[in-house]
Amino acid sequence: MIEQNNSGQNGSATLGDTPEGLQIEVHIKRSSVTGSQTSHIHEGRCDNVGAITAGLRPISMKEQDPNFDGDDIVFKTTLNTTLQKVRDHNHVINVHDARENSLYVSCGEID
């Protein structure tokens, strides 16, 4: 997960198949902006983001109580798909700004 638009929200994402589906765990730096941040899997690459293919758990300081690891927010989502289906060099994980949903603050290419 690489920060975008000077957000400071670098991090990492771990993806793995489980009996329940594809588990995604994202660790990113906390935002200095208050509010919930949406996150999704999109088609495309970080420099050419396409359509949303799956929604991930929103990141919020209040709702759904994410875990904290130092300065990082940690959130997990399980999707009804497999790693093979998204590991095609044409999918990314994007985290959106809390104030402006069309502004991306962190992006990770799924390779």
C-alpha positions as CSV (number, residue, x, y, z in Angstrom):
1,M,0.0,0.0,0.0
2,I,1.6,3.2,-1.2
3,E,0.4,6.6,-0.1
4,Q,-1.3,8.8,-2.7
5,N,-2.0,12.5,-2.8
6,N,0.4,13.3,0.1
7,S,-1.8,11.4,2.5
8,G,1.0,9.7,4.5
9,Q,-1.0,6.5,4.5
10,N,1.6,3.9,3.5
11,G,1.1,0.4,4.6
12,S,0.7,-3.2,3.5
13,A,-1.9,-5.7,2.6
14,T,-1.9,-9.5,3.0
15,L,-4.2,-11.7,1.0
16,G,-4.9,-15.4,1.5
17,D,-7.5,-18.0,0.8
18,T,-9.4,-19.4,3.8
19,P,-12.3,-21.9,3.9
20,E,-14.6,-18.8,4.3
21,G,-13.2,-17.0,1.2
22,L,-10.4,-14.6,0.4
23,Q,-9.2,-12.9,3.6
24,I,-7.6,-9.4,3.1
25,E,-5.8,-7.7,6.0
26,V,-4.7,-4.1,5.5
27,H,-2.3,-2.2,7.7
28,I,-2.0,1.6,6.9
29,K,-1.0,4.7,8.8
30,R,-3.8,6.5,10.6
31,S,-5.2,9.4,8.7
32,S,-5.0,12.9,10.2
33,V,-8.6,13.5,8.9
34,T,-11.5,12.5,11.0
35,G,-14.2,10.3,9.5
36,S,-14.8,6.9,7.9
37,Q,-12.6,6.0,4.9
38,T,-14.0,3.5,2.3
39,S,-11.8,0.9,0.7
40,H,-12.4,-1.3,-2.3
41,I,-10.8,-3.7,-4.7
42,H,-10.8,-2.0,-8.1
43,E,-9.9,-3.3,-11.6
44,G,-6.8,-1.7,-13.1
45,R,-3.5,-0.5,-11.7
46,C,-2.7,2.3,-9.2
47,D,-1.9,4.7,-12.1
48,N,-5.1,3.8,-14.0
49,V,-7.9,2.7,-11.5
50,G,-11.0,1.2,-13.0
51,A,-14.3,-0.1,-11.7
52,I,-14.9,-1.3,-8.2
53,T,-15.1,-5.1,-8.0
54,A,-15.6,-5.6,-4.2
55,G,-16.1,-3.4,-1.2
56,L,-13.8,-3.8,1.8
57,R,-14.5,-2.9,5.4
58,P,-14.7,0.8,6.0
59,I,-11.9,2.4,8.1
60,S,-13.3,4.4,11.0
61,M,-12.1,5.6,14.3
62,K,-15.6,5.2,15.7
63,E,-17.7,2.7,13.7
64,Q,-16.8,-1.0,13.6
65,D,-13.7,-0.4,15.9
66,P,-10.7,-1.3,13.8
67,N,-7.6,-2.6,15.6
68,F,-4.7,-0.3,16.1
69,D,-1.0,-1.3,15.9
70,G,1.0,1.7,16.9
71,D,0.3,4.4,14.3
72,D,-1.4,1.9,12.0
73,I,-5.0,1.0,11.5
74,V,-5.5,-2.7,10.9
75,F,-8.7,-4.0,9.2
76,K,-9.8,-7.4,7.8
77,T,-12.3,-8.3,5.2
78,T,-13.3,-11.7,3.9
79,L,-14.7,-11.8,0.4
80,N,-16.6,-14.5,-1.5
81,T,-13.8,-15.0,-4.1
82,T,-10.3,-16.5,-4.3
83,L,-6.8,-15.1,-4.5
84,Q,-6.4,-16.6,-8.0
85,K,-9.3,-14.5,-9.3
86,V,-7.8,-11.1,-8.2
87,R,-4.1,-11.9,-8.6
88,D,-4.1,-11.3,-12.3
89,H,-2.1,-8.1,-12.4
90,N,-5.3,-6.2,-13.1
91,H,-6.6,-5.5,-9.5
92,V,-5.7,-3.0,-6.8
93,I,-6.8,-2.2,-3.2
94,N,-7.7,1.4,-2.9
95,V,-8.4,3.4,0.3
96,H,-10.4,6.6,-0.2
97,D,-10.1,10.0,1.7
98,A,-12.6,10.5,4.5
99,R,-13.6,14.0,3.2
100,E,-13.7,13.3,-0.6
101,N,-14.5,9.8,-1.6
102,S,-13.2,10.3,-5.1
103,L,-9.7,11.1,-3.7
104,Y,-7.4,8.0,-3.3
105,V,-5.1,8.1,-0.3
106,S,-3.5,4.6,-0.5
107,C,-3.2,2.1,-3.3
108,G,-1.7,-1.4,-3.5
109,E,-1.4,-3.5,-6.7
110,I,-2.3,-7.1,-6.3
111,D,0.4,-9.1,-8.1
